[in-house]
Amino acid sequence: MKYFYTALLTSLLILSLYLIFINNYFASLSLFILGILYVLMGWQQNAKFYFYIGLLILVITFVGEFVSGYINQDTIEILQKTVESLQSNN
């Protein structure tokens, strides 16, 4: 089971890095899943290092997605106001 977790986490890490490199939206999702797997692995094997690394990955990806979603929401609002003002001027 140890080798299964190691192979799964390594392949997911490589996939996540590849998705980050090509700037894909699924990169944050794969990192979040990687963090969940690290937390589960640390919990099952009573390994604090994996547990805390997983928590760190989870917190960073969650906060990053929250902030980027908030920025996107504000950007959409600004664009809608701009379109409305342009349409009212014509």
PDB file of N, CA, C and O in Angstrom:
ATOM      1  N   MET A   1       0.821  -1.184   0.000  1.00  0.00           N
ATOM      2  CA  MET A   1       0.000   0.000   0.000  1.00  0.00           C
ATOM      3  C   MET A   1       0.869   1.253   0.000  1.00  0.00           C
ATOM      4  O   MET A   1       0.486   2.284  -0.553  1.00  0.00           O
ATOM      5  N   LYS A   2       2.046   1.157   0.627  1.00  0.00           N
ATOM      6  CA  LYS A   2       2.951   2.298   0.682  1.00  0.00           C
ATOM      7  C   LYS A   2       3.400   2.705  -0.715  1.00  0.00           C
ATOM      8  O   LYS A   2       3.479   3.894  -1.021  1.00  0.00           O
ATOM      9  N   TYR A   3       3.694   1.728  -1.558  1.00  0.00           N
ATOM     10  CA  TYR A   3       4.160   2.027  -2.905  1.00  0.00           C
ATOM     11  C   TYR A   3       3.031   2.571  -3.766  1.00  0.00           C
ATOM     12  O   TYR A   3       3.275   3.370  -4.670  1.00  0.00           O
ATOM     13  N   PHE A   4       1.806   2.153  -3.501  1.00  0.00           N
ATOM     14  CA  PHE A   4       0.657   2.673  -4.233  1.00  0.00           C
ATOM     15  C   PHE A   4       0.493   4.164  -3.953  1.00  0.00           C
ATOM     16  O   PHE A   4       0.321   4.953  -4.883  1.00  0.00           O
ATOM     17  N   TYR A   5       0.546   4.561  -2.664  1.00  0.00           N
ATOM     18  CA  TYR A   5       0.442   5.974  -2.309  1.00  0.00           C
ATOM     19  C   TYR A   5       1.579   6.781  -2.914  1.00  0.00           C
ATOM     20  O   TYR A   5       1.367   7.878  -3.432  1.00  0.00           O
ATOM     21  N   THR A   6       2.777   6.239  -2.847  1.00  0.00           N
ATOM     22  CA  THR A   6       3.933   6.948  -3.382  1.00  0.00           C
ATOM     23  C   THR A   6       3.808   7.140  -4.886  1.00  0.00           C
ATOM     24  O   THR A   6       4.082   8.226  -5.397  1.00  0.00           O
ATOM     25  N   ALA A   7       3.397   6.101  -5.597  1.00  0.00           N
ATOM     26  CA  ALA A   7       3.233   6.206  -7.042  1.00  0.00           C
ATOM     27  C   ALA A   7       2.096   7.155  -7.396  1.00  0.00           C
ATOM     28  O   ALA A   7       2.217   7.949  -8.329  1.00  0.00           O
ATOM     29  N   LEU A   8       0.999   7.077  -6.663  1.00  0.00           N
ATOM     30  CA  LEU A   8      -0.142   7.951  -6.927  1.00  0.00           C
ATOM     31  C   LEU A   8       0.206   9.414  -6.665  1.00  0.00           C
ATOM     32  O   LEU A   8      -0.121  10.283  -7.473  1.00  0.00           O
ATOM     33  N   LEU A   9       0.865   9.689  -5.545  1.00  0.00           N
ATOM     34  CA  LEU A   9       1.224  11.060  -5.217  1.00  0.00           C
ATOM     35  C   LEU A   9       2.260  11.623  -6.173  1.00  0.00           C
ATOM     36  O   LEU A   9       2.192  12.795  -6.541  1.00  0.00           O
ATOM     37  N   THR A  10       3.215  10.801  -6.578  1.00  0.00           N
ATOM     38  CA  THR A  10       4.227  11.266  -7.524  1.00  0.00           C
ATOM     39  C   THR A  10       3.617  11.565  -8.881  1.00  0.00           C
ATOM     40  O   THR A  10       3.928  12.590  -9.487  1.00  0.00           O
ATOM     41  N   SER A  11       2.756  10.687  -9.364  1.00  0.00           N
ATOM     42  CA  SER A  11       2.125  10.930 -10.661  1.00  0.00           C
ATOM     43  C   SER A  11       1.184  12.133 -10.604  1.00  0.00           C
ATOM     44  O   SER A  11       1.096  12.892 -11.569  1.00  0.00           O
ATOM     45  N   LEU A  12       0.487  12.312  -9.493  1.00  0.00           N
ATOM     46  CA  LEU A  12      -0.394  13.470  -9.351  1.00  0.00           C
ATOM     47  C   LEU A  12       0.417  14.762  -9.243  1.00  0.00           C
ATOM     48  O   LEU A  12      -0.010  15.802  -9.745  1.00  0.00           O
ATOM     49  N   LEU A  13       1.567  14.706  -8.600  1.00  0.00           N
ATOM     50  CA  LEU A  13       2.438  15.875  -8.527  1.00  0.00           C
ATOM     51  C   LEU A  13       2.960  16.245  -9.909  1.00  0.00           C
ATOM     52  O   LEU A  13       2.990  17.424 -10.261  1.00  0.00           O
ATOM     53  N   ILE A  14       3.363  15.271 -10.681  1.00  0.00           N
ATOM     54  CA  ILE A  14       3.847  15.527 -12.042  1.00  0.00           C
ATOM     55  C   ILE A  14       2.713  16.091 -12.895  1.00  0.00           C
ATOM     56  O   ILE A  14       2.921  17.037 -13.655  1.00  0.00           O
ATOM     57  N   LEU A  15       1.520  15.517 -12.774  1.00  0.00           N
ATOM     58  CA  LEU A  15       0.368  16.030 -13.511  1.00  0.00           C
ATOM     59  C   LEU A  15       0.051  17.466 -13.106  1.00  0.00           C
ATOM     60  O   LEU A  15      -0.235  18.300 -13.965  1.00  0.00           O
ATOM     61  N   SER A  16       0.098  17.760 -11.821  1.00  0.00           N
ATOM     62  CA  SER A  16      -0.182  19.112 -11.346  1.00  0.00           C
ATOM     63  C   SER A  16       0.840  20.116 -11.878  1.00  0.00           C
ATOM     64  O   SER A  16       0.479  21.207 -12.320  1.00  0.00           O
ATOM     65  N   LEU A  17       2.098  19.741 -11.831  1.00  0.00           N
ATOM     66  CA  LEU A  17       3.135  20.634 -12.360  1.00  0.00           C
ATOM     67  C   LEU A  17       2.975  20.852 -13.855  1.00  0.00           C
ATOM     68  O   LEU A  17       3.191  21.962 -14.342  1.00  0.00           O
ATOM     69  N   TYR A  18       2.600  19.813 -14.587  1.00  0.00           N
ATOM     70  CA  TYR A  18       2.357  19.952 -16.021  1.00  0.00           C
ATOM     71  C   TYR A  18       1.171  20.883 -16.284  1.00  0.00           C
ATOM     72  O   TYR A  18       1.231  21.730 -17.175  1.00  0.00           O
ATOM     73  N   LEU A  19       0.098  20.727 -15.513  1.00  0.00           N
ATOM     74  CA  LEU A  19      -1.067  21.588 -15.695  1.00  0.00           C
ATOM     75  C   LEU A  19      -0.756  23.032 -15.332  1.00  0.00           C
ATOM     76  O   LEU A  19      -1.282  23.953 -15.957  1.00  0.00           O
ATOM     77  N   ILE A  20       0.093  23.242 -14.328  1.00  0.00           N
ATOM     78  CA  ILE A  20       0.516  24.601 -14.001  1.00  0.00           C
ATOM     79  C   ILE A  20       1.345  25.175 -15.140  1.00  0.00           C
ATOM     80  O   ILE A  20       1.202  26.347 -15.490  1.00  0.00           O
ATOM     81  N   PHE A  21       2.208  24.355 -15.715  1.00  0.00           N
ATOM     82  CA  PHE A  21       3.082  24.809 -16.798  1.00  0.00           C
ATOM     83  C   PHE A  21       2.286  25.227 -18.026  1.00  0.00           C
ATOM     84  O   PHE A  21       2.622  26.221 -18.670  1.00  0.00           O
ATOM     85  N   ILE A  22       1.233  24.480 -18.360  1.00  0.00           N
ATOM     86  CA  ILE A  22       0.435  24.828 -19.538  1.00  0.00           C
ATOM     87  C   ILE A  22      -0.704  25.789 -19.200  1.00  0.00           C
ATOM     88  O   ILE A  22      -1.512  26.121 -20.068  1.00  0.00           O
ATOM     89  N   ASN A  23      -0.772  26.237 -17.946  1.00  0.00           N
ATOM     90  CA  ASN A  23      -1.747  27.220 -17.481  1.00  0.00           C
ATOM     91  C   ASN A  23      -3.179  26.730 -17.675  1.00  0.00           C
ATOM     92  O   ASN A  23      -3.998  27.402 -18.303  1.00  0.00           O
ATOM     93  N   ASN A  24      -3.466  25.567 -17.133  1.00  0.00           N
ATOM     94  CA  ASN A  24      -4.783  24.966 -17.209  1.00  0.00           C
ATOM     95  C   ASN A  24      -5.546  25.244 -15.920  1.00  0.00           C
ATOM     96  O   ASN A  24      -4.956  25.349 -14.844  1.00  0.00           O
ATOM     97  N   TYR A  25      -6.871  25.362 -16.043  1.00  0.00           N
ATOM     98  CA  TYR A  25      -7.694  25.650 -14.875  1.00  0.00           C
ATOM     99  C   TYR A  25      -7.783  24.468 -13.908  1.00  0.00           C
ATOM    100  O   TYR A  25      -8.119  24.662 -12.739  1.00  0.00           O
ATOM    101  N   PHE A  26      -7.495  23.272 -14.360  1.00  0.00           N
ATOM    102  CA  PHE A  26      -7.566  22.095 -13.502  1.00  0.00           C
ATOM    103  C   PHE A  26      -6.324  21.920 -12.626  1.00  0.00           C
ATOM    104  O   PHE A  26      -6.261  20.981 -11.833  1.00  0.00           O
ATOM    105  N   ALA A  27      -5.345  22.802 -12.758  1.00  0.00           N
ATOM    106  CA  ALA A  27      -4.122  22.695 -11.953  1.00  0.00           C
ATOM    107  C   ALA A  27      -4.432  22.859 -10.472  1.00  0.00           C
ATOM    108  O   ALA A  27      -3.912  22.109  -9.646  1.00  0.00           O
ATOM    109  N   SER A  28      -5.263  23.819 -10.131  1.00  0.00           N
ATOM    110  CA  SER A  28      -5.576  24.022  -8.716  1.00  0.00           C
ATOM    111  C   SER A  28      -6.387  22.860  -8.158  1.00  0.00           C
ATOM    112  O   SER A  28      -6.225  22.490  -6.996  1.00  0.00           O
ATOM    113  N   LEU A  29      -7.253  22.286  -8.977  1.00  0.00           N
ATOM    114  CA  LEU A  29      -8.028  21.126  -8.533  1.00  0.00           C
ATOM    115  C   LEU A  29      -7.114  19.933  -8.279  1.00  0.00           C
ATOM    116  O   LEU A  29      -7.285  19.225  -7.286  1.00  0.00           O
ATOM    117  N   SER A  30      -6.156  19.705  -9.155  1.00  0.00           N
ATOM    118  CA  SER A  30      -5.244  18.582  -8.952  1.00  0.00           C
ATOM    119  C   SER A  30      -4.344  18.818  -7.741  1.00  0.00           C
ATOM    120  O   SER A  30      -4.006  17.868  -7.033  1.00  0.00           O
ATOM    121  N   LEU A  31      -3.950  20.066  -7.493  1.00  0.00           N
ATOM    122  CA  LEU A  31      -3.174  20.348  -6.288  1.00  0.00           C
ATOM    123  C   LEU A  31      -4.014  20.156  -5.031  1.00  0.00           C
ATOM    124  O   LEU A  31      -3.509  19.676  -4.017  1.00  0.00           O
ATOM    125  N   PHE A  32      -5.292  20.526  -5.090  1.00  0.00           N
ATOM    126  CA  PHE A  32      -6.171  20.338  -3.947  1.00  0.00           C
ATOM    127  C   PHE A  32      -6.331  18.846  -3.651  1.00  0.00           C
ATOM    128  O   PHE A  32      -6.285  18.439  -2.490  1.00  0.00           O
ATOM    129  N   ILE A  33      -6.517  18.039  -4.680  1.00  0.00           N
ATOM    130  CA  ILE A  33      -6.620  16.586  -4.496  1.00  0.00           C
ATOM    131  C   ILE A  33      -5.311  16.026  -3.947  1.00  0.00           C
ATOM    132  O   ILE A  33      -5.318  15.128  -3.105  1.00  0.00           O
ATOM    133  N   LEU A  34      -4.194  16.558  -4.426  1.00  0.00           N
ATOM    134  CA  LEU A  34      -2.892  16.135  -3.908  1.00  0.00           C
ATOM    135  C   LEU A  34      -2.788  16.439  -2.415  1.00  0.00           C
ATOM    136  O   LEU A  34      -2.288  15.616  -1.648  1.00  0.00           O
ATOM    137  N   GLY A  35      -3.256  17.610  -2.001  1.00  0.00           N
ATOM    138  CA  GLY A  35      -3.244  17.964  -0.583  1.00  0.00           C
ATOM    139  C   GLY A  35      -4.122  17.044   0.243  1.00  0.00           C
ATOM    140  O   GLY A  35      -3.745  16.646   1.345  1.00  0.00           O
ATOM    141  N   ILE A  36      -5.299  16.701  -0.285  1.00  0.00           N
ATOM    142  CA  ILE A  36      -6.194  15.783   0.423  1.00  0.00           C
ATOM    143  C   ILE A  36      -5.530  14.412   0.589  1.00  0.00           C
ATOM    144  O   ILE A  36      -5.611  13.800   1.654  1.00  0.00           O
ATOM    145  N   LEU A  37      -4.880  13.944  -0.461  1.00  0.00           N
ATOM    146  CA  LEU A  37      -4.214  12.640  -0.376  1.00  0.00           C
ATOM    147  C   LEU A  37      -3.045  12.667   0.613  1.00  0.00           C
ATOM    148  O   LEU A  37      -2.817  11.694   1.331  1.00  0.00           O
ATOM    149  N   TYR A  38      -2.310  13.775   0.651  1.00  0.00           N
ATOM    150  CA  TYR A  38      -1.239  13.893   1.639  1.00  0.00           C
ATOM    151  C   TYR A  38      -1.795  13.873   3.061  1.00  0.00           C
ATOM    152  O   TYR A  38      -1.225  13.234   3.945  1.00  0.00           O
ATOM    153  N   VAL A  39      -2.904  14.570   3.278  1.00  0.00           N
ATOM    154  CA  VAL A  39      -3.513  14.574   4.609  1.00  0.00           C
ATOM    155  C   VAL A  39      -3.972  13.173   4.980  1.00  0.00           C
ATOM    156  O   VAL A  39      -3.739  12.725   6.102  1.00  0.00           O
ATOM    157  N   LEU A  40      -4.620  12.478   4.057  1.00  0.00           N
ATOM    158  CA  LEU A  40      -5.074  11.108   4.334  1.00  0.00           C
ATOM    159  C   LEU A  40      -3.902  10.168   4.599  1.00  0.00           C
ATOM    160  O   LEU A  40      -3.955   9.329   5.497  1.00  0.00           O
ATOM    161  N   MET A  41      -2.857  10.319   3.814  1.00  0.00           N
ATOM    162  CA  MET A  41      -1.689   9.465   4.005  1.00  0.00           C
ATOM    163  C   MET A  41      -1.030   9.758   5.359  1.00  0.00           C
ATOM    164  O   MET A  41      -0.619   8.836   6.063  1.00  0.00           O
ATOM    165  N   GLY A  42      -0.932  11.025   5.715  1.00  0.00           N
ATOM    166  CA  GLY A  42      -0.357  11.377   7.012  1.00  0.00           C
ATOM    167  C   GLY A  42      -1.206  10.910   8.170  1.00  0.00           C
ATOM    168  O   GLY A  42      -0.683  10.543   9.222  1.00  0.00           O
ATOM    169  N   TRP A  43      -2.520  10.920   7.983  1.00  0.00           N
ATOM    170  CA  TRP A  43      -3.427  10.486   9.045  1.00  0.00           C
ATOM    171  C   TRP A  43      -3.364   8.970   9.232  1.00  0.00           C
ATOM    172  O   TRP A  43      -3.293   8.486  10.362  1.00  0.00           O
ATOM    173  N   GLN A  44      -3.388   8.222   8.128  1.00  0.00           N
ATOM    174  CA  GLN A  44      -3.402   6.763   8.212  1.00  0.00           C
ATOM    175  C   GLN A  44      -2.080   6.212   8.726  1.00  0.00           C
ATOM    176  O   GLN A  44      -2.063   5.264   9.510  1.00  0.00           O
ATOM    177  N   GLN A  45      -0.988   6.793   8.294  1.00  0.00           N
ATOM    178  CA  GLN A  45       0.319   6.271   8.682  1.00  0.00           C
ATOM    179  C   GLN A  45       0.902   6.986   9.897  1.00  0.00           C
ATOM    180  O   GLN A  45       2.033   6.713  10.300  1.00  0.00           O
ATOM    181  N   ASN A  46       0.133   7.894  10.476  1.00  0.00           N
ATOM    182  CA  ASN A  46       0.554   8.668  11.639  1.00  0.00           C
ATOM    183  C   ASN A  46       1.874   9.380  11.364  1.00  0.00           C
ATOM    184  O   ASN A  46       2.778   9.387  12.200  1.00  0.00           O
ATOM    185  N   ALA A  47       1.968   9.980  10.172  1.00  0.00           N
ATOM    186  CA  ALA A  47       3.156  10.727   9.764  1.00  0.00           C
ATOM    187  C   ALA A  47       2.806  12.211   9.742  1.00  0.00           C
ATOM    188  O   ALA A  47       2.084  12.682   8.862  1.00  0.00           O
ATOM    189  N   LYS A  48       3.324  12.929  10.714  1.00  0.00           N
ATOM    190  CA  LYS A  48       2.973  14.342  10.848  1.00  0.00           C
ATOM    191  C   LYS A  48       3.488  15.180   9.690  1.00  0.00           C
ATOM    192  O   LYS A  48       2.858  16.170   9.318  1.00  0.00           O
ATOM    193  N   PHE A  49       4.628  14.801   9.111  1.00  0.00           N
ATOM    194  CA  PHE A  49       5.201  15.566   8.001  1.00  0.00           C
ATOM    195  C   PHE A  49       4.230  15.610   6.821  1.00  0.00           C
ATOM    196  O   PHE A  49       3.937  16.686   6.299  1.00  0.00           O
ATOM    197  N   TYR A  50       3.732  14.450   6.400  1.00  0.00           N
ATOM    198  CA  TYR A  50       2.789  14.398   5.279  1.00  0.00           C
ATOM    199  C   TYR A  50       1.487  15.120   5.611  1.00  0.00           C
ATOM    200  O   TYR A  50       0.894  15.771   4.750  1.00  0.00           O
ATOM    201  N   PHE A  51       1.049  15.005   6.850  1.00  0.00           N
ATOM    202  CA  PHE A  51      -0.186  15.650   7.270  1.00  0.00           C
ATOM    203  C   PHE A  51      -0.072  17.170   7.162  1.00  0.00           C
ATOM    204  O   PHE A  51      -0.966  17.824   6.625  1.00  0.00           O
ATOM    205  N   TYR A  52       1.017  17.728   7.668  1.00  0.00           N
ATOM    206  CA  TYR A  52       1.180  19.178   7.643  1.00  0.00           C
ATOM    207  C   TYR A  52       1.474  19.700   6.237  1.00  0.00           C
ATOM    208  O   TYR A  52       1.042  20.797   5.884  1.00  0.00           O
ATOM    209  N   ILE A  53       2.196  18.937   5.443  1.00  0.00           N
ATOM    210  CA  ILE A  53       2.410  19.332   4.045  1.00  0.00           C
ATOM    211  C   ILE A  53       1.077  19.343   3.303  1.00  0.00           C
ATOM    212  O   ILE A  53       0.813  20.259   2.525  1.00  0.00           O
ATOM    213  N   GLY A  54       0.243  18.347   3.533  1.00  0.00           N
ATOM    214  CA  GLY A  54      -1.078  18.298   2.915  1.00  0.00           C
ATOM    215  C   GLY A  54      -1.951  19.459   3.347  1.00  0.00           C
ATOM    216  O   GLY A  54      -2.651  20.051   2.525  1.00  0.00           O
ATOM    217  N   LEU A  55      -1.917  19.792   4.633  1.00  0.00           N
ATOM    218  CA  LEU A  55      -2.686  20.944   5.111  1.00  0.00           C
ATOM    219  C   LEU A  55      -2.193  22.238   4.483  1.00  0.00           C
ATOM    220  O   LEU A  55      -2.995  23.105   4.135  1.00  0.00           O
ATOM    221  N   LEU A  56      -0.892  22.373   4.337  1.00  0.00           N
ATOM    222  CA  LEU A  56      -0.330  23.562   3.707  1.00  0.00           C
ATOM    223  C   LEU A  56      -0.787  23.681   2.252  1.00  0.00           C
ATOM    224  O   LEU A  56      -1.177  24.761   1.809  1.00  0.00           O
ATOM    225  N   ILE A  57      -0.741  22.585   1.519  1.00  0.00           N
ATOM    226  CA  ILE A  57      -1.191  22.593   0.125  1.00  0.00           C
ATOM    227  C   ILE A  57      -2.679  22.917   0.053  1.00  0.00           C
ATOM    228  O   ILE A  57      -3.100  23.692  -0.806  1.00  0.00           O
ATOM    229  N   LEU A  58      -3.478  22.335   0.941  1.00  0.00           N
ATOM    230  CA  LEU A  58      -4.914  22.604   0.955  1.00  0.00           C
ATOM    231  C   LEU A  58      -5.219  24.073   1.225  1.00  0.00           C
ATOM    232  O   LEU A  58      -6.050  24.675   0.544  1.00  0.00           O
ATOM    233  N   VAL A  59      -4.553  24.642   2.209  1.00  0.00           N
ATOM    234  CA  VAL A  59      -4.807  26.041   2.562  1.00  0.00           C
ATOM    235  C   VAL A  59      -4.389  26.972   1.425  1.00  0.00           C
ATOM    236  O   VAL A  59      -5.122  27.900   1.086  1.00  0.00           O
ATOM    237  N   ILE A  60      -3.228  26.734   0.841  1.00  0.00           N
ATOM    238  CA  ILE A  60      -2.753  27.603  -0.236  1.00  0.00           C
ATOM    239  C   ILE A  60      -3.670  27.533  -1.445  1.00  0.00           C
ATOM    240  O   ILE A  60      -4.007  28.572  -2.014  1.00  0.00           O
ATOM    241  N   THR A  61      -4.082  26.344  -1.851  1.00  0.00           N
ATOM    242  CA  THR A  61      -4.950  26.251  -3.026  1.00  0.00           C
ATOM    243  C   THR A  61      -6.343  26.797  -2.743  1.00  0.00           C
ATOM    244  O   THR A  61      -6.945  27.421  -3.616  1.00  0.00           O
ATOM    245  N   PHE A  62      -6.869  26.573  -1.539  1.00  0.00           N
ATOM    246  CA  PHE A  62      -8.197  27.089  -1.215  1.00  0.00           C
ATOM    247  C   PHE A  62      -8.197  28.611  -1.204  1.00  0.00           C
ATOM    248  O   PHE A  62      -9.071  29.237  -1.803  1.00  0.00           O
ATOM    249  N   VAL A  63      -7.228  29.204  -0.528  1.00  0.00           N
ATOM    250  CA  VAL A  63      -7.151  30.666  -0.475  1.00  0.00           C
ATOM    251  C   VAL A  63      -6.872  31.240  -1.860  1.00  0.00           C
ATOM    252  O   VAL A  63      -7.441  32.268  -2.225  1.00  0.00           O
ATOM    253  N   GLY A  64      -6.014  30.597  -2.629  1.00  0.00           N
ATOM    254  CA  GLY A  64      -5.723  31.066  -3.989  1.00  0.00           C
ATOM    255  C   GLY A  64      -6.949  31.062  -4.878  1.00  0.00           C
ATOM    256  O   GLY A  64      -7.181  32.018  -5.619  1.00  0.00           O
ATOM    257  N   GLU A  65      -7.733  30.006  -4.815  1.00  0.00           N
ATOM    258  CA  GLU A  65      -8.954  29.948  -5.620  1.00  0.00           C
ATOM    259  C   GLU A  65      -9.987  30.959  -5.146  1.00  0.00           C
ATOM    260  O   GLU A  65     -10.699  31.542  -5.963  1.00  0.00           O
ATOM    261  N   PHE A  66     -10.078  31.175  -3.842  1.00  0.00           N
ATOM    262  CA  PHE A  66     -11.012  32.147  -3.304  1.00  0.00           C
ATOM    263  C   PHE A  66     -10.652  33.552  -3.779  1.00  0.00           C
ATOM    264  O   PHE A  66     -11.520  34.307  -4.218  1.00  0.00           O
ATOM    265  N   VAL A  67      -9.370  33.899  -3.690  1.00  0.00           N
ATOM    266  CA  VAL A  67      -8.920  35.229  -4.102  1.00  0.00           C
ATOM    267  C   VAL A  67      -9.092  35.419  -5.604  1.00  0.00           C
ATOM    268  O   VAL A  67      -9.559  36.471  -6.040  1.00  0.00           O
ATOM    269  N   SER A  68      -8.725  34.428  -6.396  1.00  0.00           N
ATOM    270  CA  SER A  68      -8.871  34.579  -7.841  1.00  0.00           C
ATOM    271  C   SER A  68     -10.341  34.644  -8.249  1.00  0.00           C
ATOM    272  O   SER A  68     -10.681  35.363  -9.189  1.00  0.00           O
ATOM    273  N   GLY A  69     -11.205  33.922  -7.578  1.00  0.00           N
ATOM    274  CA  GLY A  69     -12.643  34.022  -7.857  1.00  0.00           C
ATOM    275  C   GLY A  69     -13.194  35.381  -7.498  1.00  0.00           C
ATOM    276  O   GLY A  69     -14.048  35.916  -8.205  1.00  0.00           O
ATOM    277  N   TYR A  70     -12.715  35.947  -6.402  1.00  0.00           N
ATOM    278  CA  TYR A  70     -13.150  37.281  -5.992  1.00  0.00           C
ATOM    279  C   TYR A  70     -12.692  38.329  -7.000  1.00  0.00           C
ATOM    280  O   TYR A  70     -13.442  39.248  -7.331  1.00  0.00           O
ATOM    281  N   ILE A  71     -11.459  38.190  -7.489  1.00  0.00           N
ATOM    282  CA  ILE A  71     -10.939  39.114  -8.497  1.00  0.00           C
ATOM    283  C   ILE A  71     -11.728  38.977  -9.790  1.00  0.00           C
ATOM    284  O   ILE A  71     -12.071  39.982 -10.412  1.00  0.00           O
ATOM    285  N   ASN A  72     -12.020  37.747 -10.204  1.00  0.00           N
ATOM    286  CA  ASN A  72     -12.813  37.535 -11.417  1.00  0.00           C
ATOM    287  C   ASN A  72     -14.209  38.120 -11.282  1.00  0.00           C
ATOM    288  O   ASN A  72     -14.739  38.686 -12.238  1.00  0.00           O
ATOM    289  N   GLN A  73     -14.805  37.991 -10.113  1.00  0.00           N
ATOM    290  CA  GLN A  73     -16.139  38.539  -9.881  1.00  0.00           C
ATOM    291  C   GLN A  73     -16.120  40.063 -10.006  1.00  0.00           C
ATOM    292  O   GLN A  73     -17.017  40.643 -10.617  1.00  0.00           O
ATOM    293  N   ASP A  74     -15.119  40.707  -9.440  1.00  0.00           N
ATOM    294  CA  ASP A  74     -15.002  42.162  -9.560  1.00  0.00           C
ATOM    295  C   ASP A  74     -14.742  42.583 -11.000  1.00  0.00           C
ATOM    296  O   ASP A  74     -15.271  43.598 -11.455  1.00  0.00           O
ATOM    297  N   THR A  75     -13.935  41.817 -11.717  1.00  0.00           N
ATOM    298  CA  THR A  75     -13.638  42.130 -13.112  1.00  0.00           C
ATOM    299  C   THR A  75     -14.890  42.034 -13.971  1.00  0.00           C
ATOM    300  O   THR A  75     -15.115  42.883 -14.834  1.00  0.00           O
ATOM    301  N   ILE A  76     -15.702  41.019 -13.746  1.00  0.00           N
ATOM    302  CA  ILE A  76     -16.944  40.870 -14.503  1.00  0.00           C
ATOM    303  C   ILE A  76     -17.887  42.027 -14.203  1.00  0.00           C
ATOM    304  O   ILE A  76     -18.555  42.534 -15.104  1.00  0.00           O
ATOM    305  N   GLU A  77     -17.946  42.441 -12.956  1.00  0.00           N
ATOM    306  CA  GLU A  77     -18.801  43.572 -12.578  1.00  0.00           C
ATOM    307  C   GLU A  77     -18.347  44.857 -13.267  1.00  0.00           C
ATOM    308  O   GLU A  77     -19.178  45.626 -13.749  1.00  0.00           O
ATOM    309  N   ILE A  78     -17.035  45.097 -13.317  1.00  0.00           N
ATOM    310  CA  ILE A  78     -16.506  46.286 -13.984  1.00  0.00           C
ATOM    311  C   ILE A  78     -16.798  46.234 -15.472  1.00  0.00           C
ATOM    312  O   ILE A  78     -17.169  47.248 -16.063  1.00  0.00           O
ATOM    313  N   LEU A  79     -16.639  45.069 -16.089  1.00  0.00           N
ATOM    314  CA  LEU A  79     -16.918  44.935 -17.522  1.00  0.00           C
ATOM    315  C   LEU A  79     -18.397  45.152 -17.826  1.00  0.00           C
ATOM    316  O   LEU A  79     -18.733  45.768 -18.837  1.00  0.00           O
ATOM    317  N   GLN A  80     -19.281  44.657 -16.969  1.00  0.00           N
ATOM    318  CA  GLN A  80     -20.710  44.866 -17.179  1.00  0.00           C
ATOM    319  C   GLN A  80     -21.068  46.348 -17.086  1.00  0.00           C
ATOM    320  O   GLN A  80     -21.866  46.840 -17.884  1.00  0.00           O
ATOM    321  N   LYS A  81     -20.497  47.053 -16.134  1.00  0.00           N
ATOM    322  CA  LYS A  81     -20.755  48.489 -16.007  1.00  0.00           C
ATOM    323  C   LYS A  81     -20.223  49.243 -17.217  1.00  0.00           C
ATOM    324  O   LYS A  81     -20.854  50.188 -17.692  1.00  0.00           O
ATOM    325  N   THR A  82     -19.068  48.830 -17.714  1.00  0.00           N
ATOM    326  CA  THR A  82     -18.484  49.480 -18.887  1.00  0.00           C
ATOM    327  C   THR A  82     -19.359  49.259 -20.112  1.00  0.00           C
ATOM    328  O   THR A  82     -19.597  50.192 -20.878  1.00  0.00           O
ATOM    329  N   VAL A  83     -19.829  48.061 -20.299  1.00  0.00           N
ATOM    330  CA  VAL A  83     -20.703  47.765 -21.458  1.00  0.00           C
ATOM    331  C   VAL A  83     -21.996  48.542 -21.342  1.00  0.00           C
ATOM    332  O   VAL A  83     -22.477  49.077 -22.341  1.00  0.00           O
ATOM    333  N   GLU A  84     -22.572  48.620 -20.159  1.00  0.00           N
ATOM    334  CA  GLU A  84     -23.806  49.363 -19.978  1.00  0.00           C
ATOM    335  C   GLU A  84     -23.615  50.843 -20.244  1.00  0.00           C
ATOM    336  O   GLU A  84     -24.482  51.481 -20.841  1.00  0.00           O
ATOM    337  N   SER A  85     -22.482  51.405 -19.806  1.00  0.00           N
ATOM    338  CA  SER A  85     -22.239  52.827 -20.054  1.00  0.00           C
ATOM    339  C   SER A  85     -21.973  53.084 -21.531  1.00  0.00           C
ATOM    340  O   SER A  85     -22.375  54.126 -22.049  1.00  0.00           O
ATOM    341  N   LEU A  86     -21.317  52.175 -22.214  1.00  0.00           N
ATOM    342  CA  LEU A  86     -21.101  52.335 -23.656  1.00  0.00           C
ATOM    343  C   LEU A  86     -22.402  52.224 -24.438  1.00  0.00           C
ATOM    344  O   LEU A  86     -22.611  52.948 -25.411  1.00  0.00           O
ATOM    345  N   GLN A  87     -23.263  51.329 -24.015  1.00  0.00           N
ATOM    346  CA  GLN A  87     -24.548  51.170 -24.699  1.00  0.00           C
ATOM    347  C   GLN A  87     -25.459  52.381 -24.450  1.00  0.00           C
ATOM    348  O   GLN A  87     -26.224  52.765 -25.335  1.00  0.00           O
ATOM    349  N   SER A  88     -25.388  52.973 -23.277  1.00  0.00           N
ATOM    350  CA  SER A  88     -26.233  54.123 -22.988  1.00  0.00           C
ATOM    351  C   SER A  88     -25.740  55.380 -23.719  1.00  0.00           C
ATOM    352  O   SER A  88     -26.530  56.284 -23.994  1.00  0.00           O
ATOM    353  N   ASN A  89     -24.441  55.439 -24.034  1.00  0.00           N
ATOM    354  CA  ASN A  89     -23.899  56.590 -24.759  1.00  0.00           C
ATOM    355  C   ASN A  89     -24.254  56.541 -26.244  1.00  0.00           C
ATOM    356  O   ASN A  89     -24.296  57.579 -26.905  1.00  0.00           O
ATOM    357  N   ASN A  90     -24.505  55.365 -26.761  1.00  0.00           N
ATOM    358  CA  ASN A  90     -24.844  55.232 -28.196  1.00  0.00           C
ATOM    359  C   ASN A  90     -26.299  55.443 -28.335  1.00  0.00           C
ATOM    360  O   ASN A  90     -26.829  55.382 -29.444  1.00  0.00           O
TER     361      ASN A  90
END
